Amino acid sequence: MLYPMTVEVLHQVFSPYGFVEKIVTFQKTAGFQTLIQFQSRQSAIQAAGALHGRNIYDGCCQLDIQYSNLSELQVHYNNDRSRDFTNPSLPTEQRPRSSQLGYNDPSGLFGFQQPGAAYGQAAVIAAAFGGTLPPGVTGTNDRCTLIVSNLNSDKIDADKLFNLFSIYGNIVRIKVLRNKPDHALVQMADGLQTELAIHYLKGAMLLGQKLEVNFSKYPSITPAPDAHDYSTSNLNRFNSNVAKNYRHCCAPTKIIHISALSPEISEDAIIEHLSEHGTIVKSKLFEASGKTQALVQFESEEEATEALVCKHASKLEGSTIRISFSQMQNI
């Protein structure tokens, strides 16, 4: 969800399929969710059939629609988070409201204006995390270099560290220390990104060992033959769709998301490519926004992490695949 969702936006999207009685929005670990109650069952069926998999904005805010177990929504307030269209007299619950931009200019799939540059970078990043940054992440840190220790020195290298740390920001340089091969320096593009890497990776299991991630006393990594430079790498994930990439930041999970796959790829080929890294419990091949993608669930976070660090940016049937952690609970 790159841009804020309000009751008004959701109502505009769903009301063409029938009278919308109630809308409730909420934030969960898996992301922003909403419950929408129609006056008739037929309207809900039509809306689900027409809108599932569609994007509200061009290239983002893709709708994943399922039927709810609830038979009736309870709405206590009419505000930008919930609305009972059958009872306009409900209180608004007076509390400070976040500023919302207008969605008036015709553009995108449903005719909403994309906030773009007017929506400040800090606000976009905060919105990507549901309005507030993760606990302990200030966004004001200016230290860009990390010291990563307790690495598996027999199996680790700069590229594997790049594959993992690039989930949380763009990588400038990485240096595995010659005199301490279980230590490495990782320089990221800015201080917020190093904060996110510490928040999500400290204590994570990587190649059989528990990672220790802290700020380094060095402000940067000096260019040298043993310092790998990634500053111009097209594999850095935060060169475009920055807010979307921040939205995908999370601690390692059992499920990995694979994109940039060949359209002709088979599920068996994906499993064969990844199975050396652990026990695959489930997998799913699907198409989203016209592109072939996959979800693969391992038995443990550690196995999924190994698959990511070893196979992100690897070649599979002629395509350089991209791997990230999925925040889904199951496939």
Helices and strands as residue ranges (DSSP letters): H 7-14, G 15-17, E 20-28, E 31-38, H 41-51, E 55-57, E 60-62, E 82-84, G 116-118, H 121-128, E 145-149, H 158-165, E 171-176, E 184-188, H 191-201, E 205-206, E 209-210, E 212-215, E 228-229, G 237-239, H 242-247, E 255-259, H 267-274, G 275-277, E 280-288, E 291-298, H 301-311, E 315-316, E 319-320, E 322-325
